[in-house]
Amino acid sequence: MFKVLFWSLAIYFLYRFIFGLVIPVSRTANQLKKKMAEMQAQQAYQQQEAYQSQQSGNQQKPASNSGNGAFSNASSKGDYLDFEEVK
């Protein structure tokens, strides 16, 4: 009698453990993997698009900088403002 009760309780708790914890966790892990793969693919696509637009922009505008890069562009356009510390 006690063996039957013990085995029925053991099977019940095993059933609850598997269907209450193991299966939902595995489903969530699979969904997480799929979402991560989608996000990585989307990021790679956006980086590729940005690289291609940057390359096409570089081909349209010839570089005439004197070697100072962004600093010469900022000073020639007047974008630089002196910093004053406020106390």
C-alpha positions, 0 to 999 in steps of 0.5 A: 500500500505504501509503495503504491502511494510513494510511487504515485507521489514520486510520479506526480512530483516528477510530472510537476517538476518536468512540466512546471520547470524543465519544459518552460525553461527550455522553451524560454531558452530556445526563444531567447536564442532565436531572438538573439540570432534575429537581433544579431542578424539585424545589427549585422544588416544595419552595419552593412548598410551603414558601411555601404552608405559611408563608402558611397558617401566617400566616393561622392565627396573627395577628401580635401583635409590637410591631415588634421581630420575632424579638428580642421573641419570643426575649426574651419566651420566655427563649431568649436566653442571655448569651455568656461568652467562655471563655479 
